[in-house]
Amino acid sequence: MHSTAVSNGNGHAHDSSQQPGALPPLSLSILGVEPMDEFIREIADFIHFQISSRPQDLNGIVEVEAKIGLLRERETGQRLKMPVLVETILTPNAIDLRFESNMSPKQHQHYNKLLNNLKTASSSALAYQHLHLVDSFYAPESGRGDKIRVTRDEKTGEVLATVRKTRLADLNIYSPKRAADWRISVNLEVPVPQPLGSPTHTRRKDRMSYSHEEFVIDLTQVTATAGPNSKPEIFHELELELARPDYLLATAAKRGDPNASELERGAFDELIRAFVNNARILVRNADGGWQ
């Protein structure tokens, strides 16, 4: 009996018991090793390149996240359709599209139930926090560049972060067999002084945050207000994030280093492998009626 209803995406339950007449364990390959998965390697190369080539004059925190959503054609607004059978990494900027991370309230409820079931499972190591945050956005003093975000605890008013978030690059993954696609983003969050004046807009975040090993899964209901007289809009978002930027950078620095041990050289790719696997599990557990 399974402790949760989470699917691994294979379409059947995993059974490790040996069946009568089954083949004995097979070698991974004729060389006895498993070749690196090209899909995971491409994502690892993408993230590693963005980390290695980030602007050195911006002393910020590296953020790597995967958001679950839909890839839509910009012209028609319809979900992207391509002649491929399985999940595919898209060449950046090759297709005119947009990524929509907003899901339906029903989908939000579905993921909430799924993650809560995991949290309460006896074998689970999933930690949980329920956060109430308010993001206030301010125009940069120069009038150009990225806006400044001030994040406060809604209950206490304590300022938790004041940053300018700069997006370095995105990588879109199209998943034709699933109800949702996903996008990997690499960003820099640069600490800045507290801004003066009034915010241009605010976002209230009711966030359920689940932590597992090196990763954080955030399921968030966002109430966005564009101005004092504007009608609030409600969005629902799901994202997966690497929990320790310092560890990410440390493993990235050892990747391919001939002076490092084999374990240290491979740590970055193993971290990204687990990151991709977690994103895949979230995508494969999306149900119908995304939006």
C-alpha positions as CSV (number, residue, x, y, z in Angstrom):
1,M,0.0,0.0,0.0
2,H,1.3,3.4,-0.9
3,S,1.4,6.1,1.8
4,T,0.5,8.9,-0.7
5,A,-1.3,9.3,-4.0
6,V,1.7,10.9,-5.7
7,S,2.4,9.5,-9.1
8,N,6.0,9.1,-10.4
9,G,4.7,9.6,-14.0
10,N,5.4,6.1,-15.2
11,G,1.7,5.1,-15.3
12,H,2.0,2.2,-13.0
13,A,2.9,1.4,-9.4
14,H,6.5,0.5,-8.6
15,D,7.0,-3.1,-7.5
16,S,10.5,-4.1,-6.5
17,S,9.7,-7.8,-5.9
18,Q,11.2,-10.3,-8.3
19,Q,8.5,-11.9,-10.5
20,P,8.6,-15.5,-11.7
21,G,10.5,-15.8,-15.0
22,A,11.9,-12.3,-14.8
23,L,15.3,-11.5,-16.2
24,P,18.3,-11.3,-13.8
25,P,19.6,-7.8,-13.2
26,L,21.1,-6.4,-16.4
27,S,24.3,-4.3,-16.8
28,L,23.7,-0.6,-17.2
29,S,25.4,-0.7,-20.6
30,I,28.2,-2.6,-22.4
31,L,30.6,-0.4,-20.5
32,G,29.0,-1.1,-17.2
33,V,28.0,2.5,-16.6
34,E,24.9,4.6,-17.3
35,P,25.5,7.4,-19.9
36,M,24.6,10.9,-18.6
37,D,21.0,11.8,-19.6
38,E,21.3,14.4,-22.3
39,F,18.2,16.2,-21.0
40,I,19.6,16.6,-17.5
41,R,23.1,17.5,-18.9
42,E,21.6,20.3,-21.0
43,I,19.9,21.8,-18.0
44,A,23.0,21.4,-15.9
45,D,25.1,23.1,-18.6
46,F,22.6,25.9,-18.9
47,I,22.6,26.6,-15.2
48,H,26.3,26.3,-14.8
49,F,26.9,28.7,-17.7
50,Q,24.6,31.3,-16.2
51,I,26.3,31.0,-12.8
52,S,29.8,31.2,-14.3
53,S,29.1,34.1,-16.6
54,R,27.0,36.2,-14.2
55,P,27.9,39.9,-13.9
56,Q,30.7,40.1,-11.3
57,D,29.9,43.7,-10.5
58,L,26.5,42.6,-9.0
59,N,27.2,41.1,-5.6
60,G,23.9,39.2,-5.4
61,I,22.4,35.9,-4.3
62,V,22.0,33.4,-7.2
63,E,18.5,32.0,-7.4
64,V,17.6,28.9,-9.5
65,E,13.9,28.1,-9.7
66,A,11.5,26.0,-11.8
67,K,8.0,27.3,-12.2
68,I,5.1,25.1,-13.3
69,G,2.7,26.6,-15.9
70,L,1.8,26.7,-19.6
71,L,3.8,27.8,-22.6
72,R,1.4,29.8,-24.8
73,E,1.9,31.1,-28.4
74,R,2.1,34.9,-28.1
75,E,-0.1,35.5,-31.1
76,T,-3.0,33.2,-30.5
77,G,-2.8,32.7,-26.7
78,Q,-3.2,29.0,-27.2
79,R,-1.0,26.4,-25.5
80,L,2.1,25.6,-27.6
81,K,1.8,22.6,-29.9
82,M,4.9,21.0,-31.4
83,P,5.5,17.7,-33.3
84,V,7.3,16.0,-30.5
85,L,6.1,13.1,-28.3
86,V,7.9,13.7,-25.0
87,E,9.1,16.6,-22.9
88,T,11.5,18.8,-24.9
89,I,13.9,21.7,-24.0
90,L,13.2,24.6,-26.3
91,T,16.0,26.7,-27.8
92,P,15.9,30.1,-26.1
93,N,14.1,32.8,-28.1
94,A,13.5,30.5,-31.1
95,I,9.7,30.6,-30.7
96,D,7.5,33.6,-30.0
97,L,5.8,32.5,-26.8
98,R,5.1,33.5,-23.2
99,F,5.1,31.5,-20.0
100,E,2.0,31.6,-17.8
101,S,2.5,30.5,-14.3
102,N,-1.0,31.2,-13.0
103,M,-3.0,28.1,-12.3
104,S,-6.7,27.7,-11.5
105,P,-7.9,27.6,-7.8
106,K,-8.8,23.9,-8.4
107,Q,-5.3,23.1,-9.5
108,H,-3.9,25.0,-6.5
109,Q,-6.2,22.9,-4.2
110,H,-5.0,19.7,-6.0
111,Y,-1.3,20.5,-5.3
112,N,-2.1,21.6,-1.8
113,K,-3.7,18.2,-1.0
114,L,-0.9,16.3,-2.8
115,L,1.9,18.1,-0.8
116,N,0.0,17.8,2.5
117,N,-0.4,14.1,2.0
118,L,3.4,13.8,1.5
119,K,4.0,16.0,4.6
120,T,1.9,13.7,6.8
121,A,3.3,10.4,5.4
122,S,5.2,8.5,8.0
123,S,8.2,8.0,5.6
124,S,8.3,11.7,4.5
125,A,11.0,14.1,5.4
126,L,9.0,17.1,4.1
127,A,9.1,20.1,6.4
128,Y,6.4,22.8,6.2
129,Q,5.9,26.5,6.8
130,H,2.8,28.7,6.3
131,L,4.0,32.2,5.4
132,H,2.1,35.4,5.0
133,L,4.2,38.0,3.1
134,V,3.8,41.3,1.4
135,D,6.0,42.4,-1.5
136,S,6.1,46.2,-2.2
137,F,7.7,47.3,-5.5
138,Y,9.5,50.6,-6.0
139,A,10.7,52.2,-9.2
140,P,14.6,52.5,-9.3
141,E,15.9,56.0,-8.5
142,S,17.4,56.3,-12.0
143,G,14.1,55.5,-13.6
144,R,15.7,52.6,-15.5
145,G,16.5,49.0,-14.7
146,D,14.8,46.4,-12.4
147,K,12.4,47.5,-9.7
148,I,13.3,47.2,-6.0
149,R,11.3,44.7,-4.0
150,V,10.8,45.0,-0.3
151,T,9.4,41.9,1.4
152,R,7.8,42.1,4.8
153,D,6.2,39.7,7.2
154,E,2.5,40.6,7.0
155,K,1.8,39.8,10.7
156,T,4.8,41.6,12.3
157,G,5.7,44.1,9.6
158,E,9.4,43.0,9.8
159,V,11.4,43.7,6.7
160,L,12.8,40.3,5.5
161,A,14.5,41.4,2.3
162,T,15.2,44.5,0.2
163,V,16.5,43.4,-3.2
164,R,16.7,44.2,-6.9
165,K,16.0,41.0,-8.8
166,T,17.7,40.6,-12.1
167,R,16.8,37.8,-14.4
168,L,19.8,36.2,-16.1
169,A,18.1,33.7,-18.4
170,D,15.2,31.3,-18.8
171,L,14.9,27.8,-20.2
172,N,11.5,26.5,-21.3
173,I,10.5,22.9,-21.2
174,Y,7.5,21.8,-23.3
175,S,5.7,18.7,-21.9
176,P,3.1,17.5,-24.5
177,K,2.0,14.4,-22.5
178,R,1.3,16.5,-19.4
179,A,-1.3,19.1,-18.3
180,A,1.5,21.6,-17.7
181,D,4.9,22.8,-18.9
182,W,7.7,24.3,-16.9
183,R,10.4,27.0,-17.0
184,I,13.8,27.2,-15.3
185,S,15.0,30.6,-14.4
186,V,18.4,31.8,-13.1
187,N,18.2,35.1,-11.3
188,L,20.4,37.4,-9.2
189,E,18.9,39.0,-6.1
190,V,21.0,42.0,-5.2
191,P,20.6,43.5,-1.7
192,V,19.9,47.3,-1.9
193,P,19.1,50.1,0.6
194,Q,15.5,50.7,1.7
195,P,13.9,52.8,-1.0
196,L,12.0,56.1,-0.4
197,G,8.6,57.1,-1.6
198,S,5.5,55.0,-2.3
199,P,5.4,51.6,-4.0
200,T,4.2,51.3,-7.5
201,H,2.3,48.1,-6.7
202,T,2.1,45.4,-4.0
203,R,1.7,41.6,-3.9
204,R,0.3,39.8,-0.9
205,K,1.5,36.2,-0.7
206,D,-0.3,33.5,1.2
207,R,2.5,30.8,0.8
208,M,2.7,27.2,1.8
209,S,6.4,26.3,1.7
210,Y,7.5,22.7,1.8
211,S,11.2,21.8,2.2
212,H,12.9,18.6,1.3
213,E,16.7,18.1,1.4
214,E,18.2,20.7,-0.9
215,F,14.9,22.0,-2.3
216,V,11.9,24.2,-1.4
217,I,8.5,23.9,-3.0
218,D,6.4,27.1,-2.7
219,L,2.6,26.9,-3.4
220,T,1.4,30.5,-3.3
221,Q,-1.8,32.5,-3.6
222,V,-0.9,36.0,-4.7
223,T,-3.2,39.0,-4.4
224,A,-1.8,41.7,-6.6
225,T,-2.7,45.3,-6.4
226,A,-1.6,47.8,-9.1
227,G,-2.6,50.9,-7.2
228,P,-4.8,52.3,-4.5
229,N,-7.9,52.5,-6.7
230,S,-7.3,49.3,-8.7
231,K,-9.2,46.0,-8.3
232,P,-7.0,43.3,-6.7
233,E,-6.1,40.3,-8.9
234,I,-5.6,36.8,-7.5
235,F,-3.1,34.3,-8.9
236,H,-2.0,30.9,-7.9
237,E,1.6,29.8,-8.5
238,L,3.8,26.7,-7.9
239,E,7.6,26.8,-7.9
240,L,10.6,24.7,-7.0
241,E,13.8,26.4,-5.8
242,L,17.3,25.3,-4.8
243,A,17.4,26.0,-1.1
244,R,21.1,26.8,-0.6
245,P,22.7,29.2,-3.1
246,D,26.1,28.9,-1.4
247,Y,26.1,25.2,-1.9
248,L,25.0,25.5,-5.5
249,L,28.0,27.9,-6.2
250,A,30.4,25.6,-4.3
251,T,29.4,22.6,-6.3
252,A,29.5,24.6,-9.6
253,A,33.1,25.7,-8.8
254,K,34.2,22.1,-8.5
255,R,32.5,20.8,-11.6
256,G,35.2,19.5,-14.0
257,D,38.0,20.5,-11.6
258,P,40.8,17.9,-12.1
259,N,42.1,18.7,-8.6
260,A,38.8,17.8,-7.0
261,S,37.7,14.3,-6.0
262,E,35.3,12.4,-8.3
263,L,32.5,13.0,-5.7
264,E,33.1,16.7,-5.7
265,R,33.3,17.0,-9.5
266,G,30.0,15.2,-9.8
267,A,28.1,17.0,-7.0
268,F,26.7,19.8,-9.2
269,D,25.3,17.4,-11.8
270,E,23.7,15.2,-9.0
271,L,22.2,18.3,-7.5
272,I,20.7,19.3,-10.8
273,R,19.5,15.8,-11.5
274,A,17.5,15.8,-8.3
275,F,16.2,19.3,-9.1
276,V,15.0,18.1,-12.5
277,N,13.4,15.0,-11.0
278,N,11.5,17.0,-8.5
279,A,10.2,19.4,-11.2
280,R,9.2,16.4,-13.3
281,I,7.2,14.9,-10.4
282,L,5.3,18.2,-9.9
283,V,4.5,18.5,-13.7
284,R,3.4,14.8,-13.9
285,N,1.1,15.3,-11.0
286,A,-0.8,18.2,-12.6
287,D,-4.4,17.3,-13.3
288,G,-6.7,18.6,-16.0
289,G,-8.1,22.1,-16.2
290,W,-4.9,24.0,-15.6
291,Q,-6.6,27.3,-16.4
